[in-house]
Amino acid sequence: MKMVTNTNIIDIAQIAFLDMLREMIAMAGPAVTKGTLIRLATKAGKQLKALAFGSWDDFLAAVETATNPIALTEGPATHYGNGLFGLKACPFASAISNYKNTFGMLPESYASVTGEFNKPGPGTDSIRVGNGAGVSPFCSVHQPMRAAASHQITVGGKPLEAQQLGCKSAAGSLGIAKRWIEEGGWSEDAVRKVLESNMCCYALKVKDS
């Protein structure tokens, strides 16, 4: 008897999360929703196992093999030099696609959370995320989790720090964090170049180096 495989099975967990997000926005508002997502993501990132690398080269090798706290949450990234990294696929791409296949489109209210996330404020400024780099409400989860994960890493005995520089939506629109680009000494052109073939561009640097 031939087994038939259905490749269109709905992921109920993904659908439930995205719909709970819609309900949270309706009940608590976009600002509270953004803050809640940041807190939950930061807490999760802090639970990752801390790792110490002897050198920057050792850390880069762990990026390629997805064996460091950051890569464990989002998959392997590509290093473009000077601490710039590009991530090919958004970790929420599957969930977004799943939701769209079920309901046709994402809730319009999602844009309000993205807008809140891109506003300067203590919740985003202290961990170098948002400030223009958000293109969806899921950036409120992904970017803070990466920031928290980076704090679980030391290179040569010194802590690592992440800065979110830009993102690209599924539709191709770009979100650029000029504030963090300028602060870190990178160029906007370099970030845009990374985003030509990636959905996310961020920087990692060893603090006090």
C-alpha positions in Angstrom: 0.0 0.0 0.0 1.4 3.3 -1.0 1.7 6.0 1.7 0.5 9.5 0.7 2.4 12.4 2.2 0.5 15.6 2.7 2.9 18.5 2.4 0.2 21.1 3.2 -0.4 20.2 6.8 -1.1 23.3 9.0 1.3 23.9 11.9 -1.2 24.5 14.6 1.4 25.9 17.1 2.5 28.5 14.6 -1.0 29.5 13.8 -1.9 29.7 17.5 1.1 32.0 18.3 0.4 34.4 15.5 -3.3 34.6 16.3 -2.5 35.1 20.0 -0.3 38.0 19.0 -3.3 39.5 17.1 -5.4 39.1 20.2 -2.8 40.7 22.4 -2.6 43.8 20.2 -6.3 44.2 20.3 -6.6 43.8 24.0 -3.4 45.5 25.3 -2.3 47.7 22.5 0.8 47.7 20.3 3.2 49.3 22.9 2.4 46.8 25.6 2.6 43.9 23.0 6.0 45.1 21.9 7.3 45.3 25.4 6.0 41.8 26.3 7.6 40.3 23.2 10.9 41.9 24.0 10.8 40.7 27.6 9.9 37.1 26.7 12.6 37.0 24.0 15.3 38.4 26.2 14.4 36.0 29.0 14.6 33.1 26.6 18.0 34.3 25.2 19.4 34.4 28.7 18.6 30.8 29.2 21.0 29.7 26.5 24.2 28.0 27.6 27.1 30.4 28.0 30.1 29.7 25.8 33.6 31.0 25.8 35.8 31.2 22.7 39.5 31.7 22.7 39.6 33.9 19.6 37.5 35.6 17.0 38.4 32.8 14.5 37.2 30.2 17.0 33.9 32.0 17.3 33.5 32.3 13.5 34.0 28.6 13.1 31.2 28.1 15.6 28.9 30.4 13.5 29.5 28.2 10.4 28.7 25.0 12.2 25.8 26.6 14.2 27.3 25.6 17.5 27.1 28.9 19.4 24.2 30.5 21.3 23.2 32.9 18.4 23.3 30.3 15.7 21.3 27.9 17.8 18.4 30.3 17.7 18.5 31.3 14.0 20.8 29.0 12.1 24.2 29.7 10.5 24.9 33.2 9.3 27.5 34.4 6.8 30.3 36.7 7.9 31.0 39.5 5.4 34.0 40.9 7.2 34.4 43.7 9.8 31.9 42.0 12.1 29.0 42.2 9.6 26.8 39.2 9.3 23.9 38.2 7.0 21.1 35.8 7.8 19.6 34.2 4.7 16.1 33.3 6.1 14.0 34.8 8.8 13.3 32.3 11.6 9.6 33.3 11.4 9.3 32.8 7.6 7.6 29.4 8.0 5.1 30.7 10.5 4.3 33.7 8.4 3.8 31.5 5.3 1.7 29.1 7.3 -0.6 31.9 8.6 -1.0 33.4 5.1 -1.9 30.1 3.6 -4.6 29.7 6.2 -6.0 33.2 6.5 -4.8 34.8 3.3 -2.9 37.7 4.9 -1.3 38.9 8.1 -3.4 41.1 10.5 -3.2 44.8 9.7 -2.6 45.4 13.4 0.8 43.8 13.1 2.2 47.0 11.5 1.4 49.0 14.7 3.8 46.7 16.7 6.5 47.2 14.1 6.1 50.9 14.4 6.4 50.8 18.2 9.5 48.6 17.9 11.2 51.1 15.6 10.7 54.0 18.1 13.8 54.9 20.2 13.3 53.8 23.8 14.9 52.1 26.8 13.7 48.6 25.8 15.4 48.7 22.4 18.2 51.2 22.8 20.0 49.4 25.6 20.3 46.2 23.4 20.9 48.0 20.1 17.8 46.7 18.2 14.9 48.4 16.5 15.4 52.1 15.7 14.3 51.5 12.1 15.6 47.9 11.7 12.2 46.3 12.3 10.1 45.1 9.3 7.6 43.0 11.2 6.4 42.4 14.8 8.5 39.3 14.8 11.6 41.4 14.8 10.5 42.3 18.4 11.2 38.7 19.2 14.1 37.8 17.0 16.4 40.8 17.5 16.2 40.9 21.3 16.7 37.2 21.5 19.9 37.5 19.4 21.0 40.4 21.6 20.5 38.3 24.7 22.2 35.3 23.1 25.3 37.4 22.2 25.6 38.3 25.9 26.1 34.6 26.6 29.3 34.6 24.6 32.8 35.7 25.4 35.7 35.9 23.0 39.2 36.0 24.4 37.6 36.6 27.8 35.6 39.6 26.7 31.9 39.8 26.2 30.3 39.9 22.7 27.7 42.5 21.7 25.2 42.4 18.8 23.9 45.4 16.9 20.9 45.1 14.6 21.7 47.1 11.4 18.9 46.2 9.0 16.2 43.8 7.9 14.3 42.9 4.7 10.6 42.0 4.6 9.2 39.2 2.5 8.0 41.9 0.1 11.5 43.3 -0.3 11.2 46.5 1.7 14.2 47.4 3.9 14.4 48.6 7.5 17.6 50.3 8.2 18.9 51.3 11.7 21.0 54.3 10.8 21.6 55.0 14.5 23.4 51.7 15.1 25.2 51.8 11.7 26.7 55.2 12.6 27.5 54.2 16.2 29.4 51.1 15.1 31.3 52.8 12.3 29.9 50.8 9.4 28.4 52.2 6.2 24.8 52.1 5.1 26.0 50.9 1.7 27.7 47.9 3.2 24.5 47.0 5.1 22.3 47.4 2.0 24.8 45.2 0.1 24.4 42.4 2.7 20.6 42.7 2.5 20.7 42.1 -1.2 21.1 38.4 -0.5 19.9 38.2 3.1 16.9 38.9 5.1 18.8 40.2 8.2 22.0 42.2 8.7 23.6 42.5 12.1 27.0 43.2 13.6 28.9 41.5 16.3 31.8 43.0 18.1 33.9 42.2 21.1 33.3 44.9 23.7 36.2 47.1 24.7 38.2 45.9 21.8 
